[in-house]
Amino acid sequence: MQKLAYALIGFGVVALVFLGVKEFFTNPEVDLLLRIAAGAAGLGLFLLLGVVLRDRRRSSKDDRFKEVER
């Protein structure tokens, strides 16, 4: 039941963030330069997250201590 609650909270937060981003980028009152800068920063964060996840996945394949318990 707790996992369902976390999933619903996560879905709600993602939906609100998506709607906020959509409203920000489609609002004609927001300066175009600000929208371009925010889009570039967001794209950079997503690219960095992708690189980190790819590197973590690659390094986990070669981990000699994967089966060792702490």
BALOBA-1460 file (C-alpha; in Angstrom, 3 decimals):
// residues 70
<rec num="1" residu="m" x="0.000" y="0.000" z="0.000"/>
<rec num="2" residu="q" x="2.914" y="2.314" z="0.745"/>
<rec num="3" residu="k" x="4.389" y="1.761" z="-2.721"/>
<rec num="4" residu="l" x="1.059" y="2.710" z="-4.281"/>
<rec num="5" residu="a" x="1.004" y="5.938" z="-2.266"/>
<rec num="6" residu="y" x="4.527" y="6.811" z="-3.392"/>
<rec num="7" residu="a" x="3.611" y="6.024" z="-6.992"/>
<rec num="8" residu="l" x="0.544" y="8.279" z="-6.834"/>
<rec num="9" residu="i" x="2.547" y="11.108" z="-5.267"/>
<rec num="10" residu="g" x="5.251" y="10.707" z="-7.896"/>
<rec num="11" residu="f" x="2.701" y="10.704" z="-10.709"/>
<rec num="12" residu="g" x="1.061" y="13.839" z="-9.321"/>
<rec num="13" residu="v" x="4.366" y="15.679" z="-8.999"/>
<rec num="14" residu="v" x="5.424" y="14.701" z="-12.524"/>
<rec num="15" residu="a" x="2.065" y="15.832" z="-13.913"/>
<rec num="16" residu="l" x="2.277" y="19.189" z="-12.117"/>
<rec num="17" residu="v" x="5.853" y="19.751" z="-13.274"/>
<rec num="18" residu="f" x="4.889" y="18.852" z="-16.852"/>
<rec num="19" residu="l" x="1.952" y="21.276" z="-16.808"/>
<rec num="20" residu="g" x="4.116" y="24.017" z="-15.292"/>
<rec num="21" residu="v" x="6.826" y="23.553" z="-17.914"/>
<rec num="22" residu="k" x="4.240" y="23.505" z="-20.688"/>
<rec num="23" residu="e" x="2.667" y="26.710" z="-19.380"/>
<rec num="24" residu="f" x="6.077" y="28.378" z="-19.020"/>
<rec num="25" residu="f" x="7.156" y="27.608" z="-22.568"/>
<rec num="26" residu="t" x="3.822" y="28.510" z="-24.183"/>
<rec num="27" residu="n" x="3.244" y="31.769" z="-22.269"/>
<rec num="28" residu="p" x="3.840" y="34.681" z="-24.667"/>
<rec num="29" residu="e" x="4.572" y="37.035" z="-21.737"/>
<rec num="30" residu="v" x="7.775" y="35.155" z="-20.880"/>
<rec num="31" residu="d" x="10.806" y="36.521" z="-22.711"/>
<rec num="32" residu="l" x="12.050" y="34.307" z="-25.545"/>
<rec num="33" residu="l" x="15.651" y="34.449" z="-24.319"/>
<rec num="34" residu="l" x="14.557" y="33.207" z="-20.885"/>
<rec num="35" residu="r" x="12.644" y="30.324" z="-22.463"/>
<rec num="36" residu="i" x="15.662" y="29.370" z="-24.585"/>
<rec num="37" residu="a" x="17.989" y="29.525" z="-21.566"/>
<rec num="38" residu="a" x="15.639" y="27.420" z="-19.433"/>
<rec num="39" residu="g" x="15.255" y="24.879" z="-22.226"/>
<rec num="40" residu="a" x="19.023" y="24.632" z="-22.677"/>
<rec num="41" residu="a" x="19.543" y="24.161" z="-18.932"/>
<rec num="42" residu="g" x="16.843" y="21.482" z="-18.772"/>
<rec num="43" residu="l" x="18.251" y="19.665" z="-21.782"/>
<rec num="44" residu="g" x="21.728" y="19.798" z="-20.247"/>
<rec num="45" residu="l" x="20.440" y="18.297" z="-16.997"/>
<rec num="46" residu="f" x="18.709" y="15.464" z="-18.851"/>
<rec num="47" residu="l" x="21.843" y="14.743" z="-20.875"/>
<rec num="48" residu="l" x="23.977" y="14.720" z="-17.728"/>
<rec num="49" residu="l" x="21.526" y="12.382" z="-16.003"/>
<rec num="50" residu="g" x="21.631" y="10.052" z="-18.998"/>
<rec num="51" residu="v" x="25.440" y="9.987" z="-19.006"/>
<rec num="52" residu="v" x="25.554" y="9.247" z="-15.273"/>
<rec num="53" residu="l" x="22.996" y="6.439" z="-15.567"/>
<rec num="54" residu="r" x="24.842" y="4.924" z="-18.528"/>
<rec num="55" residu="d" x="28.165" y="5.035" z="-16.678"/>
<rec num="56" residu="r" x="26.635" y="3.492" z="-13.549"/>
<rec num="57" residu="r" x="25.135" y="0.675" z="-15.594"/>
<rec num="58" residu="r" x="28.429" y="0.019" z="-17.371"/>
<rec num="59" residu="s" x="30.412" y="0.003" z="-14.131"/>
<rec num="60" residu="s" x="27.952" y="-2.348" z="-12.417"/>
<rec num="61" residu="k" x="28.666" y="-5.019" z="-15.058"/>
<rec num="62" residu="d" x="32.380" y="-5.017" z="-14.160"/>
<rec num="63" residu="d" x="31.921" y="-4.774" z="-10.390"/>
<rec num="64" residu="r" x="33.936" y="-7.546" z="-8.748"/>
<rec num="65" residu="f" x="32.215" y="-7.034" z="-5.398"/>
<rec num="66" residu="k" x="28.593" y="-7.160" z="-6.583"/>
<rec num="67" residu="e" x="27.853" y="-10.374" z="-4.677"/>
<rec num="68" residu="v" x="29.586" y="-9.285" z="-1.434"/>
<rec num="69" residu="e" x="27.222" y="-8.441" z="1.412"/>
<rec num="70" residu="r" x="28.052" y="-5.658" z="3.831"/>
